[in-house]
Amino acid sequence: MDILKPKGAFSVDEFCAWASIGRSKFYGEVNEGRIRLRKVGRKSIVTDSDARAWLEALPTLEPSSAKTADCVDDKGRSPQNNPRKVPRL
């Protein structure tokens, strides 16, 4: 499958490959109403326009946020000082 070539619709597996997400994330997005799922008989599909709308609606990461996100967690601690983020041996 050429993921850059426009299609009319994607199967669930094709959409997941196109969007680089797993099926669990896909169905989570469907349940949250962010991806419109349509049915053709028993087959579930996502139209090309709905797929692109989902992609465009994703939040963007601002450069200043990216710098902060890499340096501290939600409580202001750096990953090195966060015991929950330390790999277990």
Helices and strands as residue ranges (DSSP letters): E 9-11, H 12-19, H 23-31, E 38-40, E 43-47, H 48-57, H 63-71, G 79-81, G 83-85
